[in-house]
Amino acid sequence: MTSSIEAGPSSKSFELLVWENRLPIDKTKNNTGLVLTLALSYSSRREIVQAAKNIAGKVQRGELNISEINEETFENNLYTDDMPNPELLIRTSGEYRISNYLLWQIAYAELYFTPKLWPDFRKEDLYEAILDYQKRERRFGMTSEQVN
């Protein structure tokens, strides 16, 4: 598991969380099978606004022509530009909302909702989510006929 941390403004609680979780991050830093992203003090809306500002600044400085702006340009200006988009988003706590989380990146992610609270979410719950995910047809905006 490759562990990455995306964070917004620094805070004592963020520093404490990173410190307390350092051991699992250090243990898994060379693994390559999975990307675990912890989004702490993260706001997808803030991320999207920042990406738009970055692109506007590049246009203003003459580094980028407006006609060159496309989805890839936008994705390259997100906090997660060096990470793959999620294939599965697990939403705990029985809520049926995304809560301002990776709004751009989860466009084609499969969503899994569980009533379990995050502190109670265990390995067996993850297996259940993965089994559910494996039953789904990944179409990426296409119809079944277009995929098959």
C-alpha positions in Angstrom: 0.0 0.0 0.0 1.4 3.4 -1.0 0.3 6.0 1.5 -0.1 9.6 0.5 -1.5 12.5 2.4 -3.2 15.4 0.8 -3.9 18.2 3.3 -5.2 21.7 3.4 -4.1 24.3 5.9 -1.7 23.0 8.5 -2.9 22.6 12.1 -1.8 21.0 15.3 -4.4 18.2 14.8 -3.0 17.5 11.3 0.6 17.3 12.7 -0.6 15.0 15.5 -2.4 12.7 13.1 0.6 12.5 10.8 2.9 11.7 13.8 0.6 9.1 15.3 0.2 7.4 11.9 3.9 7.6 10.9 4.6 3.9 11.5 2.0 2.6 9.0 3.1 5.1 6.4 6.8 4.2 6.9 5.9 0.5 6.8 4.0 0.7 3.5 5.9 3.5 1.7 7.6 1.0 -0.8 4.5 -1.0 -1.6 3.0 -0.6 -5.0 -0.3 -2.4 -5.1 -2.7 0.2 -3.7 -2.9 3.9 -3.1 -4.3 5.1 0.2 -5.1 8.8 0.3 -5.9 10.5 3.5 -7.6 13.9 2.8 -7.1 15.9 5.9 -8.5 19.5 6.2 -9.4 19.0 2.5 -12.0 20.8 0.5 -12.8 19.7 -3.0 -14.4 23.1 -3.8 -11.2 24.9 -2.5 -9.1 22.5 -4.7 -11.1 23.3 -7.8 -11.0 27.0 -7.2 -7.2 26.8 -6.7 -6.8 24.9 -9.9 -8.8 27.5 -11.8 -6.7 30.2 -10.3 -3.5 28.4 -11.2 -4.7 28.0 -14.8 -5.8 31.7 -15.0 -2.4 32.7 -13.7 -0.6 30.7 -16.4 -2.8 32.3 -19.0 -2.2 35.8 -17.6 1.6 35.2 -17.6 1.4 33.9 -21.2 2.5 30.4 -20.2 -0.8 28.9 -21.5 -3.2 29.8 -24.3 -6.9 29.6 -23.5 -7.4 27.2 -26.4 -5.0 24.7 -24.7 -7.2 24.4 -21.6 -8.9 21.0 -21.5 -9.6 18.3 -18.9 -6.0 17.2 -18.7 -4.9 20.7 -18.1 -7.4 21.0 -15.3 -6.4 17.6 -13.7 -2.8 18.6 -13.8 -3.6 21.6 -11.6 -5.4 19.6 -8.9 -3.8 18.6 -5.6 -4.0 14.9 -6.8 -2.3 15.4 -10.2 0.3 12.7 -9.5 -2.3 10.2 -8.2 -4.7 7.9 -10.1 -8.4 8.7 -9.8 -10.3 6.5 -7.3 -12.1 3.5 -8.7 -14.0 2.9 -5.5 -15.2 5.4 -2.9 -16.4 4.0 0.3 -18.7 6.3 2.3 -19.2 5.3 5.9 -21.7 6.4 8.6 -24.8 5.7 6.6 -24.7 9.1 4.8 -25.6 9.2 1.1 -23.6 12.3 0.2 -20.1 12.9 -1.0 -19.4 15.8 1.4 -17.1 17.9 -0.7 -14.7 15.0 -1.3 -12.7 14.6 -4.5 -15.6 15.9 -6.6 -13.6 16.0 -9.8 -11.7 12.8 -9.3 -14.7 10.5 -8.5 -16.5 11.3 -11.8 -16.3 7.6 -12.8 -15.7 6.0 -9.4 -18.0 3.4 -8.0 -19.7 4.5 -4.8 -20.2 2.1 -1.9 -22.3 3.2 1.1 -22.2 1.5 4.5 -23.9 2.3 7.8 -20.7 1.5 9.7 -18.9 4.5 11.3 -15.4 5.0 10.2 -13.8 4.1 13.6 -15.7 0.7 13.4 -14.8 -0.1 9.8 -12.7 -3.2 9.7 -11.0 -5.5 7.3 -14.2 -7.6 6.8 -16.1 -4.4 5.9 -13.5 -3.6 3.3 -13.7 -7.1 1.8 -17.5 -6.7 1.6 -17.1 -3.4 -0.3 -14.6 -5.0 -2.6 -16.8 -8.0 -3.3 -19.7 -5.6 -4.1 -17.4 -3.6 -6.4 -16.3 -6.7 -8.3 -19.9 -7.4 -9.2 -20.3 -4.1 -11.0 -19.8 -3.4 -14.7 -17.3 -0.5 -15.1 -18.6 1.6 -18.1 -17.0 5.0 -17.6 -20.0 6.8 -19.0 -20.8 4.4 -21.7 -23.6 1.9 -22.1 -23.1 -1.9 -21.6 -23.3 -2.3 -25.4 -20.5 0.2 -25.9 -18.3 -1.6 -23.4 -18.8 -5.1 -24.6 
